[in-house]
Amino acid sequence: MTTTPAPSAPTPRPTGADLRRGPFRARDRVQLTDPRGRLHTITLAPDATFHTHKGYFRHDELIGKPEGSVVVSSGGVEYLALRPLLADHVLSMPRGAAVVYPKDAGQIVTMADIYPGATVVEAGVGSGALTMSLLRAVGDGGSLHSIERREDFADIARGNVEGFFGGPHPAWQLSIGDLADVLPQVAAPGSVDRVVLDMLAPWENLEAVADALVPGGVLVCYVATTTQLSRLAEDVRADGRYTEPAAWESMVRGWHLEGLAVRPEHRMIGHTGFLLTTRRLADGVDAPLRKRRPAKGSYPVAEDGAPVEDPTLWTPEALGERETSAKKVRRAQRDAHPERPRP
């Protein structure tokens, strides 16, 4: 006797997947490319218009059209319409703080081995650029807990992330406060697979991170200057619960492609930040001693041989951190939450 298996329930679509395909809809973000390669990002709305000094067209001409369509303005300019990729989205979305560039976000996801189902903690959310890449990587079955000190930055990040995924993401939690205070409350010891820190002084949180990470868990830190990188590396070594840190930076150079005139572009995305990775050792294990001998002068000392520690080196001003203006933050909050009524 042959039995027919009962039909299985349809597998739910990953969060945000349906927004990435199909014809253009109202409230979709669309990237327009003009004949000279210049980009314009708009959010489609019924009866709205897109204006430049070379004419205009109505959003209704794109709503319902397939992705990859061309629309012509009243001035005869053709625009290619596509949904922005994640890399395009994070560079055009409202921002309060500087964003982690796509080249660095990709490195973080790969080098930290962010995998579907992982439990990840992120501190220093900024405008939510890296958050989107981390949520893509952990998937609906994973967990990402983001911690941000500034409430206004967290508000911008929430609007950007939910706007990109079309609503709240089931794997995401966002807390406001200091990492050292929040992390012990939201993560049991030894329960976090990966930690990503994008902050001014990540070395201040090495103890809290070590308590939360599982043995073998990965810590990734994103810092802007060599002085931060040096301090962080030495404090990781001194902590004793981490493997020998590795550090690098990535640069992206585009190429001009025109017939036989194939050459590097004159401009490139150079230094944005340094990445440092290390892994959590098992409890009770001592880190192996380094075999290489540091060069003379690598570690400044006083006349009596004691290490030199100058607290003025680690102020935000000394490290080049620029304060975001309140006006810019308010504008980014409005743009990140277009559904809110304007005051």
N, C-alpha and C positions, 0 to 999 in steps of 0.2 A: 504494500500500500504506500503510495507516494503522498507525502504531506507537503503542503505549500507553506513556506515560512511566512509568518505574519509580517506585513510591511512595517519597516522600521520608521521611527519618527525622523523627519528631515533634520539634518545637522544644522544647528543655528549658524548663521553667518557671523564671522568675526566682526567685532565692533568697528564701524566705520567703513567696512568693505563696500557696502552698497553705494556709498557716496562717491566712490572712486570710478564708477562706470555708469553707462547709460547716457541718455540725452541730458543736455543741460536743464537744470531746474532753478526755480527762484531760490535765492539765498545761496546758490553755489558760488564759490570763488573761482574766477576765471582769469587766466593769464593771457593777455593780448600781446602779440608780437607784430610790430610794424615792419615795413620793408627794409628799414635800416637796422633791424635787430633790437630796437629798444622795446623794453617790457613795460606793460601797464597791468596792474592787478585790480580787478573790480569785483564787487559782489552783486550778482544779478538780482534785480527787483522789478516787478511789473511796473510799466509806465515810466521807468527811470531812463536816463540818457547818459551816454558817455561823451564828454566834450573835450576837444583839444583845439589849438589854434588853426587846425586844418579840417575842421568840421566835426560832425557828431553822428551818432547812430543810436537807435533805441535798443534797450536791453531785450525787448520783446522779439527782436530779430534773431536773438541767440537762444532764448528760452524754447525748449523743445527740439533744438537742432542737435545733431550728433557732435561729439567731441572731435576736434580736428577740422571744424568748419571755418570758412572765411567770411567775414562781414565787411562791407564797404561803407565808409563814412560818407557824409554828404559832400565832403571835399574830394572824394575819389580815392581815399587812402584805404588800402586793404589791410585788415588785421586778421592774423591767424589766432583762433581761440582754442585753448587747451586748458584742462584743469592743471593747476600748479602741482608739481611733484613736491614731496616733503621738503627736499632741499630748497626749492623755490619758495615754498610757503613760509619757512622759518625766517627767510631773509626779507620777506615783504609784510609780515604780520605786525600788529602793534607791539611795541616793546617799551618797557620801562628801563630794564637793565640790558647790558650788552648780551647778545645771544651766543651760545656755543655754535661755531660754524659747522656746517654739514661735514666737512672733512674731519673735524675732531670728533663729532658725534659718531661717525662711522667707525673711527678708530676705537672709541670707547666701547661701543657695542661688540666689536670683534675681539679686541685685546682683553677685555674683561670677561669674554665668553658669556654674554647675557643671552640666556636660552629660554625657550618657551617653558613656562611654569616656574621660573626662578623667583625667589624672594629677594627683592632689590630695595635698597634705601638710597635715596638721592637727597643731598643737602646743598642748598644754594640753587633754588629753582629759577630765579631770574624771571624771564618772560615765558618759560615753558618750552624752549626749543629742544633741549636735550630730553625733556620729559616725553615728548612725542616719539622720539626714536626708541627710548627705553620701553614705552608701552607697546610699541610695535613688536619689540623683541620678546617681551615676556608673554604677550598674548593675553587673551581673556582668562586663561587658567592660571596666570602668574599673579604676582603681587608687587606693586611699586608704591612705596610710601615716600612721598616728597616732603621735605621740611624746608621752610623758608622763614627767615627772621622778620621780613617786612610784609605787613598785611597788604599794602598797596601792590607790591610786586606779585604776591600770591593771587590777588584778585585778577591782575592782568594775565597771569599764567593760566588760571582756571578758565577764563574766557577764551584764550587762544587754544588750549587743549580741547575743550568741549566744542569749540567751533570747528576744529579740524576733524574730530571723530563724530560730530553730529549729536553730541550729548555727553553725559557722564560716562566715563569708562569704568567697567566693572572691576578692573584690576587696580584702580588708582585711589589712593588716599592722599590728602594734602593737609599738613599740619603747619601751624604758625608758631614759631619759637626757636630757641637755640637747640642745635643738634644734641649737645650734651645733656640737656634737660628732657627733650622729647624722646630720644631713642630708647632709653631704658624703660619708658612707659609703654611704648608701642611694639617693642621687639624683645622677646625673651632671650636670655643669654644663649649664644650658639645657635640662633635660628635664622640668621640672615646669610644668604649666599653671596651677594655682591653689594658693595657700598661705593657710591660715586660722590666725590666731594668737589664742589666748585665754589670755593670761598677764599677769603683773604688769608687766613691762618689755619690751614687744615691740620697742622701738627698739634693744635690745641685739643683735637678730638680723637687722637689715636687711641687713647685708653677706652673711650666709650665705644669706638668702632671695634676694637679687639674683643671686647666683651660680647658684642652682638654677632660677630662673624662666626660661621662654622669653621672647623679646621679645614684648611685648603681654600677657604673663601678668598675672594679677590677684593682688594681695595684699589680704586683708581682715583687719582687726584689731578685736578686741572688747575694750574697756576700760571700766572702771567709773566713773572720775572725770574731771572736767574737767582736772585737773592732768596726768593721764596722757595725755589727748587732746591737750593743748597740746604736751607734750614730744614725743609721737610725730609730730605734724604737722610740727614744726620740724625734727626729725631726718630725716624723709622728704625734706623740701625740701633739707636740707644734704647728703644723700647724693649727689644729682645723677643717680641712675640710675632715678628714678621720676617719674611724672607728678604734677601738682599734686593733692594729696590732697583727697578729699571726705568729709565727716563728717555724721552725722545720728543721730537716735534715733527710735524708734517707740513709740507708746502705744496701748493697746487699751481702749476703753470700751464695755462691753456696754449693751444696752437692755432695759428692762422692757417686756414685751408682755402686756397683760391688758385685753382689750376696747378701750375708748377710752383707758385709762390707759397710753399709750405715752410713755415718758420715759427719759432716761439712767439707768443704774444708779448707785447712790450710791457704789459702789466700782469701781475700775478698776485695770488693770495699767499702772502709770505707768513711771517710770524703772527700767530694769534694767541698761542699759549703752549705751555709744556704739559705733557702727560707723564705721570709717574704711576707705576703699578707695583704692587707687592701682594704677597699672599699670607694668610694667617697660618702660623705654625700650630701644631697640636699642643695642648696644655702640658707644661712640664718639660718641653723640648727646648734646648738652647740653640740659638741660631749658629750655624757653622761660622767659624772665624774666617775673615777675609784673608786671602794669601798675598794679595798685592800690597806693595808698600806705597803709601801716599807720598807725593812729591813734597819737597821742602816748601814751606809757605802755604800749603793747602789749608792748614788750620792755624789761624792767627793766635798768638799767645802773648801774655804780658811779660814783663822783665823777669818776674818770679816763676814763669813757666805755666801759670794758670791760664785756662782758655779765656778768650776775650768774649764778652757778651754785652752788646750795646742795645738796650731796649728801644732806642730811637730808630733802629733800623727797621722795625716791624710795624710802624704806624701806617695807616692807610695812605697818608700823604706821601711818606717816603717810598712806598711801593707803587705810587702812581695811580692809585684809585681815584677816579673822578666822581664826584657826587652827581647823581641824576637830578635835574631840576624838577621841582614840584609841578610846574606847568606841563612838562613833558610826560610825567607820570599820569597826571589827570587826563591828558589827551589820549594816552595809550589805554587807560581804563575805559574811556568812552568808546574807542574803536574796537576794543576786545569784547565789549558787551553791547552790540548794536541794538539788542532787543530792549535795553533799558530806556525809559523815557528821558529825554534831555531836560536838564533843569531850566 
